[in-house]
Amino acid sequence: MPAPPPMTAGVTAAATSVDGIVWNILGQTYRPLQVTESSFAWHATFPPGTFVPPHVHPTQDEFIYLFSGRFELVLDGQPAGAAPGDLIRLPRNISHGIFNKTQSDVTCLFWVSPTRRLWDLFNAIHNLADPAEVVRIAGQHEVNFLPPPG
C-alpha cells in the first residue's frame, strides 16, 4: 500500500469501513475504520471458537477494547482474560494470543501504532483458509507467530 493519506477530521459511521473493505481473516471479520502511517484501527468480530495464536509484533504496539463477549488471552506466556469495557495493552515484542472460547461473538476495536505492514498483511490473507499460509505470509509482514507448545 502506498503511504496512506493524512488523517482528516470526521466520523466513520457505524457498519462502514475504509473504502467499504471487509476482511475475512480465518473466520473473523475485520472492518478497517481508519488508517494513517502512525496508526490503524479496525472493528473485529470473533465468532465462538475463533482465535489468533500467540505471535509477536516487533514493530508495533497493539490495543484491543472489548465491546461484547470475553477473550481468553496468553500474554507473554501467562493466562489472562478480558471482558466488555476492558482495554488489552500489547506492547511491541511481547507475545500474545487471543481466544474466544465462549458460545457468543466477541466484538472489539483493535488499533496498532504505527501501522507499518499490517494493512498489507490483512489484504494478503483475506479469505485464505490455510493457517500455515497465513503464518508464512504474516512473517513477511512483521508479525511473527510462535511455534505451538510442546
C-alpha positions in Angstrom: 0.0 0.0 0.0 1.4 3.4 -0.8 1.6 5.8 2.2 -1.9 6.4 3.5 -3.2 9.9 3.3 -3.1 12.1 6.4 -6.0 11.7 8.8 -8.8 14.1 8.4 -11.4 15.1 11.0 -14.7 13.4 10.7 -16.8 10.4 11.8 -16.6 6.9 10.4 -20.3 5.8 10.6 -21.3 2.5 12.3 -21.1 -0.5 10.0 -19.0 1.3 7.4 -15.3 1.0 6.7 -12.4 2.4 4.8 -13.3 2.1 1.1 -16.0 -0.4 2.0 -13.4 -3.0 2.8 -14.4 -6.0 5.0 -11.7 -8.7 5.6 -12.4 -12.3 6.4 -9.4 -13.5 8.4 -9.7 -17.2 9.3 -13.4 -16.8 10.2 -13.1 -13.4 11.9 -14.5 -10.2 10.4 -12.4 -7.1 10.3 -13.7 -3.7 9.2 -10.9 -1.1 8.9 -12.1 2.2 10.4 -9.1 4.5 9.8 -5.5 4.1 8.6 -2.6 6.5 8.6 1.2 5.8 8.8 1.0 6.4 12.5 -2.0 4.3 13.4 -4.5 1.8 12.1 -7.9 0.9 13.7 -10.4 -1.8 12.9 -13.6 -3.3 14.3 -13.4 -7.0 14.7 -15.9 -9.8 15.3 -14.6 -13.1 16.6 -17.3 -15.9 16.4 -17.2 -18.6 19.0 -14.1 -20.9 18.8 -12.0 -18.4 16.7 -8.6 -17.2 17.8 -5.3 -15.7 16.9 -2.5 -17.9 18.1 0.4 -16.5 20.1 2.5 -14.1 18.0 4.7 -11.0 18.3 4.6 -7.6 16.6 8.3 -6.5 16.7 7.5 -3.0 15.3 4.0 -2.1 16.7 2.1 -1.6 19.9 -1.4 -3.1 19.8 -4.6 -2.4 21.8 -8.0 -4.1 21.9 -11.1 -2.6 23.5 -13.9 -5.1 24.2 -17.5 -4.1 23.4 -19.1 -7.6 24.0 -18.0 -11.1 24.8 -15.0 -12.4 26.6 -11.4 -13.1 25.4 -9.1 -15.6 27.0 -5.5 -14.4 26.4 -2.0 -15.6 26.7 0.2 -12.5 27.4 3.9 -13.1 27.5 3.2 -16.8 28.3 0.8 -16.0 31.1 -3.0 -16.5 31.1 -5.3 -13.5 31.3 -8.9 -12.7 30.5 -10.8 -9.6 29.3 -14.5 -8.7 29.4 -16.6 -5.8 28.0 -15.1 -2.4 28.8 -11.6 -3.8 29.3 -8.6 -2.5 27.4 -6.0 -5.0 26.4 -2.5 -3.5 26.0 0.0 -5.4 23.9 3.4 -3.7 23.7 5.7 -4.5 20.8 7.9 -7.6 21.3 5.5 -9.1 23.8 3.9 -12.4 22.7 0.2 -12.6 22.8 -2.6 -14.9 21.8 -6.3 -14.1 21.6 -9.1 -16.8 22.0 -12.9 -16.7 22.0 -13.7 -19.9 24.0 -17.3 -18.8 24.6 -20.6 -19.6 22.8 -21.0 -15.9 21.8 -19.4 -13.5 19.4 -16.7 -11.1 20.7 -16.9 -7.6 19.2 -14.0 -5.2 19.8 -11.9 -2.4 18.5 -8.3 -3.1 17.6 -5.7 -0.5 16.9 -1.9 -0.5 16.3 0.7 2.2 16.2 2.5 2.6 13.9 0.6 0.9 11.0 3.8 -0.5 9.4 2.8 -3.5 7.2 -0.3 -4.7 8.9 -2.7 -3.2 6.3 -0.8 -5.1 3.6 -0.9 -8.2 5.6 -4.7 -8.1 6.0 -5.1 -7.6 2.3 -2.8 -10.5 1.6 -4.5 -13.0 4.0 -8.2 -12.0 3.3 -10.2 -15.2 2.6 -7.2 -17.5 3.0 -8.2 -20.8 4.6 -4.8 -22.4 5.2 -3.4 -21.3 8.6 0.1 -22.4 7.6 0.0 -20.0 4.6 -1.3 -17.2 6.9 1.6 -17.8 9.2 4.1 -17.7 6.3 2.7 -14.5 4.9 2.5 -12.9 8.3 6.2 -13.5 8.8 6.8 -11.4 5.6 4.8 -8.6 7.1 6.4 -8.1 10.6 4.0 -10.4 12.5 5.8 -13.5 13.8 3.8 -16.5 15.0 5.3 -18.7 17.7 5.6 -22.5 17.3 2.9 -24.5 19.1 3.8 -25.5 22.6 5.3 -29.0 23.0 
